[in-house]
Amino acid sequence: MTPTLIVLALAAGLWIVGRLLDGGGSDVLR
């Protein structure tokens, strides 16, 4: 993977986690 794709993947992962936490979906992380 190119560095750009890695950065995009990390950003997307953080965004998804943030959405889950905002939606009260923190139970999924447990």
mmJSON file of the N, C-alpha and C atoms, coordinates in Angstrom:
{"data_MODEL":{"atom_site":{
"group_PDB":["ATOM","ATOM","ATOM","ATOM","ATOM","ATOM","ATOM","ATOM","ATOM","ATOM","ATOM","ATOM","ATOM","ATOM","ATOM","ATOM","ATOM","ATOM","ATOM","ATOM","ATOM","ATOM","ATOM","ATOM","ATOM","ATOM","ATOM","ATOM","ATOM","ATOM","ATOM","ATOM","ATOM","ATOM","ATOM","ATOM","ATOM","ATOM","ATOM","ATOM","ATOM","ATOM","ATOM","ATOM","ATOM","ATOM","ATOM","ATOM","ATOM","ATOM","ATOM","ATOM","ATOM","ATOM","ATOM","ATOM","ATOM","ATOM","ATOM","ATOM","ATOM","ATOM","ATOM","ATOM","ATOM","ATOM","ATOM","ATOM","ATOM","ATOM","ATOM","ATOM","ATOM","ATOM","ATOM","ATOM","ATOM","ATOM","ATOM","ATOM","ATOM","ATOM","ATOM","ATOM","ATOM","ATOM","ATOM","ATOM","ATOM","ATOM"],
"id":[1,2,3,4,5,6,7,8,9,10,11,12,13,14,15,16,17,18,19,20,21,22,23,24,25,26,27,28,29,30,31,32,33,34,35,36,37,38,39,40,41,42,43,44,45,46,47,48,49,50,51,52,53,54,55,56,57,58,59,60,61,62,63,64,65,66,67,68,69,70,71,72,73,74,75,76,77,78,79,80,81,82,83,84,85,86,87,88,89,90],
"type_symbol":["N","C","C","N","C","C","N","C","C","N","C","C","N","C","C","N","C","C","N","C","C","N","C","C","N","C","C","N","C","C","N","C","C","N","C","C","N","C","C","N","C","C","N","C","C","N","C","C","N","C","C","N","C","C","N","C","C","N","C","C","N","C","C","N","C","C","N","C","C","N","C","C","N","C","C","N","C","C","N","C","C","N","C","C","N","C","C","N","C","C"],
"label_atom_id":["N","CA","C","N","CA","C","N","CA","C","N","CA","C","N","CA","C","N","CA","C","N","CA","C","N","CA","C","N","CA","C","N","CA","C","N","CA","C","N","CA","C","N","CA","C","N","CA","C","N","CA","C","N","CA","C","N","CA","C","N","CA","C","N","CA","C","N","CA","C","N","CA","C","N","CA","C","N","CA","C","N","CA","C","N","CA","C","N","CA","C","N","CA","C","N","CA","C","N","CA","C","N","CA","C"],
"label_alt_id":[null,null,null,null,null,null,null,null,null,null,null,null,null,null,null,null,null,null,null,null,null,null,null,null,null,null,null,null,null,null,null,null,null,null,null,null,null,null,null,null,null,null,null,null,null,null,null,null,null,null,null,null,null,null,null,null,null,null,null,null,null,null,null,null,null,null,null,null,null,null,null,null,null,null,null,null,null,null,null,null,null,null,null,null,null,null,null,null,null,null],
"label_comp_id":["MET","MET","MET","THR","THR","THR","PRO","PRO","PRO","THR","THR","THR","LEU","LEU","LEU","ILE","ILE","ILE","VAL","VAL","VAL","LEU","LEU","LEU","ALA","ALA","ALA","LEU","LEU","LEU","ALA","ALA","ALA","ALA","ALA","ALA","GLY","GLY","GLY","LEU","LEU","LEU","TRP","TRP","TRP","ILE","ILE","ILE","VAL","VAL","VAL","GLY","GLY","GLY","ARG","ARG","ARG","LEU","LEU","LEU","LEU","LEU","LEU","ASP","ASP","ASP","GLY","GLY","GLY","GLY","GLY","GLY","GLY","GLY","GLY","SER","SER","SER","ASP","ASP","ASP","VAL","VAL","VAL","LEU","LEU","LEU","ARG","ARG","ARG"],
"label_asym_id":["A","A","A","A","A","A","A","A","A","A","A","A","A","A","A","A","A","A","A","A","A","A","A","A","A","A","A","A","A","A","A","A","A","A","A","A","A","A","A","A","A","A","A","A","A","A","A","A","A","A","A","A","A","A","A","A","A","A","A","A","A","A","A","A","A","A","A","A","A","A","A","A","A","A","A","A","A","A","A","A","A","A","A","A","A","A","A","A","A","A"],
"label_entity_id":["1","1","1","1","1","1","1","1","1","1","1","1","1","1","1","1","1","1","1","1","1","1","1","1","1","1","1","1","1","1","1","1","1","1","1","1","1","1","1","1","1","1","1","1","1","1","1","1","1","1","1","1","1","1","1","1","1","1","1","1","1","1","1","1","1","1","1","1","1","1","1","1","1","1","1","1","1","1","1","1","1","1","1","1","1","1","1","1","1","1"],
"label_seq_id":[1,1,1,2,2,2,3,3,3,4,4,4,5,5,5,6,6,6,7,7,7,8,8,8,9,9,9,10,10,10,11,11,11,12,12,12,13,13,13,14,14,14,15,15,15,16,16,16,17,17,17,18,18,18,19,19,19,20,20,20,21,21,21,22,22,22,23,23,23,24,24,24,25,25,25,26,26,26,27,27,27,28,28,28,29,29,29,30,30,30],
"pdbx_PDB_ins_code":[null,null,null,null,null,null,null,null,null,null,null,null,null,null,null,null,null,null,null,null,null,null,null,null,null,null,null,null,null,null,null,null,null,null,null,null,null,null,null,null,null,null,null,null,null,null,null,null,null,null,null,null,null,null,null,null,null,null,null,null,null,null,null,null,null,null,null,null,null,null,null,null,null,null,null,null,null,null,null,null,null,null,null,null,null,null,null,null,null,null],
"Cartn_x":[0.846,0.0,0.881,0.403,1.161,0.869,1.79,1.579,0.247,-0.152,-1.413,-2.6,-2.605,-3.718,-3.739,-2.555,-2.484,-3.081,-2.73,-3.262,-4.777,-5.273,-6.719,-7.411,-6.797,-7.393,-7.456,-6.386,-6.368,-7.423,-7.525,-8.502,-9.924,-10.181,-11.513,-11.812,-10.819,-11.011,-11.342,-10.617,-10.875,-12.26,-12.671,-13.985,-15.092,-14.911,-15.923,-16.043,-14.908,-14.935,-15.633,-15.341,-15.972,-17.48,-17.919,-19.355,-20.022,-19.348,-19.917,-20.056,-19.038,-19.075,-20.164,-20.273,-21.285,-22.693,-22.839,-24.155,-24.468,-23.587,-23.838,-23.548,-22.763,-22.472,-21.188,-20.813,-19.565,-19.63,-20.843,-20.987,-20.34,-20.315,-19.73,-18.234,-17.591,-16.147,-15.826,-16.804,-16.572,-16.842],
"Cartn_y":[-1.203,0.0,1.253,2.272,3.526,4.288,5.148,5.936,6.686,7.171,7.92,7.041,5.807,4.897,4.53,4.366,4.019,5.144,6.382,7.54,7.606,7.373,7.409,6.305,5.129,4.009,4.336,4.921,5.273,6.332,7.329,8.399,7.828,6.926,6.322,5.512,4.778,3.964,4.844,5.949,6.855,7.465,7.814,8.422,7.435,6.169,5.148,4.947,4.869,4.699,5.89,7.088,8.288,8.262,7.804,7.716,6.709,5.585,4.559,5.115,5.85,6.406,7.472,8.326,9.383,8.786,7.633,7.008,6.113,6.123,5.279,3.818,3.561,2.181,1.672,2.265,1.86,0.395,-0.145,-1.541,-2.473,-2.044,-2.868,-3.051,-2.003,-2.064,-3.017,-3.256,-4.19,-5.567],
"Cartn_z":[0.0,0.0,0.0,-0.659,-0.677,0.609,1.036,2.265,2.251,1.073,0.979,1.33,0.813,1.101,2.581,3.164,4.593,5.437,5.08,5.827,5.685,4.472,4.252,5.047,5.089,5.826,7.311,7.85,9.278,9.573,8.697,8.896,8.874,7.924,7.824,9.08,9.579,10.788,11.985,12.131,13.256,13.13,11.891,11.674,12.048,11.65,11.946,13.455,14.133,15.594,16.244,15.741,16.295,16.093,14.934,14.657,15.592,15.838,16.728,18.138,18.603,19.956,20.051,19.035,19.041,19.026,18.352,18.243,19.434,20.453,21.618,21.305,20.249,19.861,20.484,21.637,22.293,22.739,22.854,23.266,22.243,20.988,19.927,20.17,20.733,20.972,22.122,22.987,24.085,23.55],
"occupancy":[1.0,1.0,1.0,1.0,1.0,1.0,1.0,1.0,1.0,1.0,1.0,1.0,1.0,1.0,1.0,1.0,1.0,1.0,1.0,1.0,1.0,1.0,1.0,1.0,1.0,1.0,1.0,1.0,1.0,1.0,1.0,1.0,1.0,1.0,1.0,1.0,1.0,1.0,1.0,1.0,1.0,1.0,1.0,1.0,1.0,1.0,1.0,1.0,1.0,1.0,1.0,1.0,1.0,1.0,1.0,1.0,1.0,1.0,1.0,1.0,1.0,1.0,1.0,1.0,1.0,1.0,1.0,1.0,1.0,1.0,1.0,1.0,1.0,1.0,1.0,1.0,1.0,1.0,1.0,1.0,1.0,1.0,1.0,1.0,1.0,1.0,1.0,1.0,1.0,1.0],
"B_iso_or_equiv":[0.0,0.0,0.0,0.0,0.0,0.0,0.0,0.0,0.0,0.0,0.0,0.0,0.0,0.0,0.0,0.0,0.0,0.0,0.0,0.0,0.0,0.0,0.0,0.0,0.0,0.0,0.0,0.0,0.0,0.0,0.0,0.0,0.0,0.0,0.0,0.0,0.0,0.0,0.0,0.0,0.0,0.0,0.0,0.0,0.0,0.0,0.0,0.0,0.0,0.0,0.0,0.0,0.0,0.0,0.0,0.0,0.0,0.0,0.0,0.0,0.0,0.0,0.0,0.0,0.0,0.0,0.0,0.0,0.0,0.0,0.0,0.0,0.0,0.0,0.0,0.0,0.0,0.0,0.0,0.0,0.0,0.0,0.0,0.0,0.0,0.0,0.0,0.0,0.0,0.0],
"pdbx_formal_charge":[null,null,null,null,null,null,null,null,null,null,null,null,null,null,null,null,null,null,null,null,null,null,null,null,null,null,null,null,null,null,null,null,null,null,null,null,null,null,null,null,null,null,null,null,null,null,null,null,null,null,null,null,null,null,null,null,null,null,null,null,null,null,null,null,null,null,null,null,null,null,null,null,null,null,null,null,null,null,null,null,null,null,null,null,null,null,null,null,null,null],
"auth_seq_id":[1,1,1,2,2,2,3,3,3,4,4,4,5,5,5,6,6,6,7,7,7,8,8,8,9,9,9,10,10,10,11,11,11,12,12,12,13,13,13,14,14,14,15,15,15,16,16,16,17,17,17,18,18,18,19,19,19,20,20,20,21,21,21,22,22,22,23,23,23,24,24,24,25,25,25,26,26,26,27,27,27,28,28,28,29,29,29,30,30,30],
"auth_comp_id":["MET","MET","MET","THR","THR","THR","PRO","PRO","PRO","THR","THR","THR","LEU","LEU","LEU","ILE","ILE","ILE","VAL","VAL","VAL","LEU","LEU","LEU","ALA","ALA","ALA","LEU","LEU","LEU","ALA","ALA","ALA","ALA","ALA","ALA","GLY","GLY","GLY","LEU","LEU","LEU","TRP","TRP","TRP","ILE","ILE","ILE","VAL","VAL","VAL","GLY","GLY","GLY","ARG","ARG","ARG","LEU","LEU","LEU","LEU","LEU","LEU","ASP","ASP","ASP","GLY","GLY","GLY","GLY","GLY","GLY","GLY","GLY","GLY","SER","SER","SER","ASP","ASP","ASP","VAL","VAL","VAL","LEU","LEU","LEU","ARG","ARG","ARG"],
"auth_asym_id":["A","A","A","A","A","A","A","A","A","A","A","A","A","A","A","A","A","A","A","A","A","A","A","A","A","A","A","A","A","A","A","A","A","A","A","A","A","A","A","A","A","A","A","A","A","A","A","A","A","A","A","A","A","A","A","A","A","A","A","A","A","A","A","A","A","A","A","A","A","A","A","A","A","A","A","A","A","A","A","A","A","A","A","A","A","A","A","A","A","A"],
"auth_atom_id":["N","CA","C","N","CA","C","N","CA","C","N","CA","C","N","CA","C","N","CA","C","N","CA","C","N","CA","C","N","CA","C","N","CA","C","N","CA","C","N","CA","C","N","CA","C","N","CA","C","N","CA","C","N","CA","C","N","CA","C","N","CA","C","N","CA","C","N","CA","C","N","CA","C","N","CA","C","N","CA","C","N","CA","C","N","CA","C","N","CA","C","N","CA","C","N","CA","C","N","CA","C","N","CA","C"],
"pdbx_PDB_model_num":[1,1,1,1,1,1,1,1,1,1,1,1,1,1,1,1,1,1,1,1,1,1,1,1,1,1,1,1,1,1,1,1,1,1,1,1,1,1,1,1,1,1,1,1,1,1,1,1,1,1,1,1,1,1,1,1,1,1,1,1,1,1,1,1,1,1,1,1,1,1,1,1,1,1,1,1,1,1,1,1,1,1,1,1,1,1,1,1,1,1]
}}}
